[in-house]
Amino acid sequence: MTKWVGAVAVALTLGACGGSGPGPGESCSPSVDECSGETICIGGACEAAFGRVYSITDVQVSVPSSDPVGDAWDAFGGAPDPFIVVAVNGTPIATSATRDDAFGGTFFGPYDATLIGGGSLAIEVWDEDVSANDLMFTCEGSPITASLLRQRTLVCNSGGFMIQFQIDPR
């Protein structure tokens, strides 16, 4: 899916995934999750992907040195002060601490989210400012599918913006 935010398009990209692999209850390996249908590999067995908690960790963010129109992120030419917001089905569920004057960094989490099939998961990157925070960009997976969750590492990358994160079932 591609989500447009201002002039920036960010696409959630997926690698190759299973589809004709093991079914529910059959053995599997989470390192190369080849479960099929609405299942993912948990503890060596294909289990239902939805109605469970996922931990989002190691959220790596990088932003270009200027905003999409070429201006500095902060007044007087300063670097942005990024923080992330994790939202499920449009509702914010977690907010990270802010990294002062940084063009990137890692937000370790964990940020726990209960996901449902067909719902959405978004990670927004914001620039904290004195008067009002500015949305820098959004990485959104919608609809959430078992195929997407089997990837374990998800990436959005466009126009100098990048988010990469781990998502693992608990």
C-alpha positions as a Python dict, from the first residue, in 0.01 Angstrom:
ca = {
    (1, 'M'): (0, 0, 0),
    (2, 'T'): (117, 356, -65),
    (3, 'K'): (11, 627, 176),
    (4, 'W'): (44, 987, 60),
    (5, 'V'): (138, 1239, 326),
    (6, 'G'): (189, 1588, 192),
    (7, 'A'): (427, 1554, -102),
    (8, 'V'): (580, 1231, 27),
    (9, 'A'): (470, 883, -77),
    (10, 'V'): (578, 601, 148),
    (11, 'A'): (522, 243, 46),
    (12, 'L'): (516, -57, 273),
    (13, 'T'): (721, -314, 86),
    (14, 'L'): (712, -688, 127),
    (15, 'G'): (961, -955, 36),
    (16, 'A'): (866, -1296, -94),
    (17, 'C'): (627, -1480, 131),
    (18, 'G'): (481, -1822, 174),
    (19, 'G'): (139, -1908, 48),
    (20, 'S'): (144, -2279, -19),
    (21, 'G'): (337, -2365, 297),
    (22, 'P'): (230, -2539, 616),
    (23, 'G'): (-128, -2498, 735),
    (24, 'P'): (-271, -2448, 1084),
    (25, 'G'): (-102, -2662, 1348),
    (26, 'E'): (174, -2784, 1115),
    (27, 'S'): (542, -2727, 1196),
    (28, 'C'): (727, -2421, 1067),
    (29, 'S'): (1025, -2191, 1124),
    (30, 'P'): (973, -1823, 1217),
    (31, 'S'): (1305, -1727, 1049),
    (32, 'V'): (1153, -1813, 709),
    (33, 'D'): (781, -1815, 785),
    (34, 'E'): (616, -2026, 515),
    (35, 'C'): (282, -2073, 687),
    (36, 'S'): (-19, -2020, 466),
    (37, 'G'): (-364, -1865, 476),
    (38, 'E'): (-444, -1669, 791),
    (39, 'T'): (-159, -1825, 993),
    (40, 'I'): (191, -1726, 1105),
    (41, 'C'): (470, -1928, 1261),
    (42, 'I'): (474, -1912, 1643),
    (43, 'G'): (686, -2147, 1850),
    (44, 'G'): (746, -2383, 1558),
    (45, 'A'): (379, -2424, 1461),
    (46, 'C'): (147, -2237, 1225),
    (47, 'E'): (-104, -2051, 1444),
    (48, 'A'): (-386, -1801, 1384),
    (49, 'A'): (-239, -1462, 1290),
    (50, 'F'): (-515, -1245, 1432),
    (51, 'G'): (-661, -1172, 1770),
    (52, 'R'): (-317, -1172, 1929),
    (53, 'V'): (-66, -915, 2051),
    (54, 'Y'): (233, -818, 1837),
    (55, 'S'): (543, -637, 1961),
    (56, 'I'): (676, -365, 1734),
    (57, 'T'): (1045, -309, 1807),
    (58, 'D'): (1361, -154, 1667),
    (59, 'V'): (1180, 117, 1470),
    (60, 'Q'): (1457, 273, 1261),
    (61, 'V'): (1379, 614, 1115),
    (62, 'S'): (1571, 842, 883),
    (63, 'V'): (1457, 1169, 727),
    (64, 'P'): (1617, 1397, 469),
    (65, 'S'): (1806, 1709, 579),
    (66, 'S'): (1522, 1935, 463),
    (67, 'D'): (1144, 1908, 452),
    (68, 'P'): (961, 1820, 125),
    (69, 'V'): (957, 2186, 11),
    (70, 'G'): (1330, 2232, 79),
    (71, 'D'): (1306, 2424, 408),
    (72, 'A'): (1478, 2338, 734),
    (73, 'W'): (1271, 2124, 968),
    (74, 'D'): (1302, 2364, 1261),
    (75, 'A'): (1331, 2738, 1297),
    (76, 'F'): (1676, 2887, 1244),
    (77, 'G'): (1784, 2586, 1035),
    (78, 'G'): (1780, 2326, 1310),
    (79, 'A'): (1745, 1952, 1269),
    (80, 'P'): (1406, 1795, 1348),
    (81, 'D'): (1313, 1647, 1684),
    (82, 'P'): (1148, 1320, 1574),
    (83, 'F'): (916, 1095, 1770),
    (84, 'I'): (687, 817, 1653),
    (85, 'V'): (321, 739, 1706),
    (86, 'V'): (193, 384, 1653),
    (87, 'A'): (-173, 364, 1551),
    (88, 'V'): (-402, 64, 1501),
    (89, 'N'): (-718, 116, 1293),
    (90, 'G'): (-664, 493, 1312),
    (91, 'T'): (-635, 504, 1693),
    (92, 'P'): (-298, 600, 1847),
    (93, 'I'): (-185, 329, 2091),
    (94, 'A'): (173, 435, 2170),
    (95, 'T'): (400, 739, 2148),
    (96, 'S'): (778, 728, 2180),
    (97, 'A'): (1012, 969, 2350),
    (98, 'T'): (1152, 1250, 2133),
    (99, 'R'): (1505, 1246, 1989),
    (100, 'D'): (1635, 1603, 1994),
    (101, 'D'): (1803, 1748, 1683),
    (102, 'A'): (1831, 1426, 1485),
    (103, 'F'): (1777, 1319, 1125),
    (104, 'G'): (1725, 960, 1234),
    (105, 'G'): (1754, 705, 1505),
    (106, 'T'): (1607, 392, 1652),
    (107, 'F'): (1301, 381, 1874),
    (108, 'F'): (1342, 48, 2050),
    (109, 'G'): (995, -12, 2193),
    (110, 'P'): (837, -252, 2247),
    (111, 'Y'): (509, -104, 2127),
    (112, 'D'): (244, -372, 2174),
    (113, 'A'): (-57, -386, 1942),
    (114, 'T'): (-348, -626, 1903),
    (115, 'L'): (-412, -664, 1529),
    (116, 'I'): (-718, -785, 1343),
    (117, 'G'): (-736, -910, 988),
    (118, 'G'): (-827, -634, 744),
    (119, 'G'): (-740, -361, 996),
    (120, 'S'): (-459, -111, 965),
    (121, 'L'): (-125, -44, 1135),
    (122, 'A'): (46, 292, 1095),
    (123, 'I'): (371, 434, 1223),
    (124, 'E'): (380, 812, 1202),
    (125, 'V'): (697, 1016, 1237),
    (126, 'W'): (646, 1361, 1388),
    (127, 'D'): (874, 1661, 1442),
    (128, 'E'): (823, 1802, 1791),
    (129, 'D'): (809, 2182, 1786),
    (130, 'V'): (736, 2448, 2046),
    (131, 'S'): (413, 2577, 1891),
    (132, 'A'): (276, 2269, 1709),
    (133, 'N'): (413, 1929, 1611),
    (134, 'D'): (451, 1857, 1239),
    (135, 'L'): (372, 1524, 1077),
    (136, 'M'): (680, 1428, 876),
    (137, 'F'): (552, 1105, 717),
    (138, 'T'): (345, 793, 771),
    (139, 'C'): (409, 425, 701),
    (140, 'E'): (79, 239, 686),
    (141, 'G'): (-12, -122, 621),
    (142, 'S'): (-376, -148, 524),
    (143, 'P'): (-526, -399, 515),
    (144, 'I'): (-321, -602, 761),
    (145, 'T'): (-283, -956, 628),
    (146, 'A'): (-115, -1270, 758),
    (147, 'S'): (115, -1249, 456),
    (148, 'L'): (232, -904, 571),
    (149, 'L'): (283, -1025, 930),
    (150, 'R'): (487, -1326, 818),
    (151, 'Q'): (755, -1088, 693),
    (152, 'R'): (860, -992, 1051),
    (153, 'T'): (1067, -696, 917),
    (154, 'L'): (868, -425, 738),
    (155, 'V'): (1003, -125, 548),
    (156, 'C'): (867, 202, 409),
    (157, 'N'): (1108, 401, 196),
    (158, 'S'): (1051, 700, -34),
    (159, 'G'): (1196, 1040, -113),
    (160, 'G'): (1471, 1018, 149),
    (161, 'F'): (1230, 904, 423),
    (162, 'M'): (1268, 555, 569),
    (163, 'I'): (1107, 347, 844),
    (164, 'Q'): (1209, -12, 913),
    (165, 'F'): (1076, -213, 1204),
    (166, 'Q'): (1035, -560, 1351),
    (167, 'I'): (691, -700, 1425),
    (168, 'D'): (672, -1025, 1616),
    (169, 'P'): (383, -1215, 1774),
    (170, 'R'): (395, -1252, 2150),
}
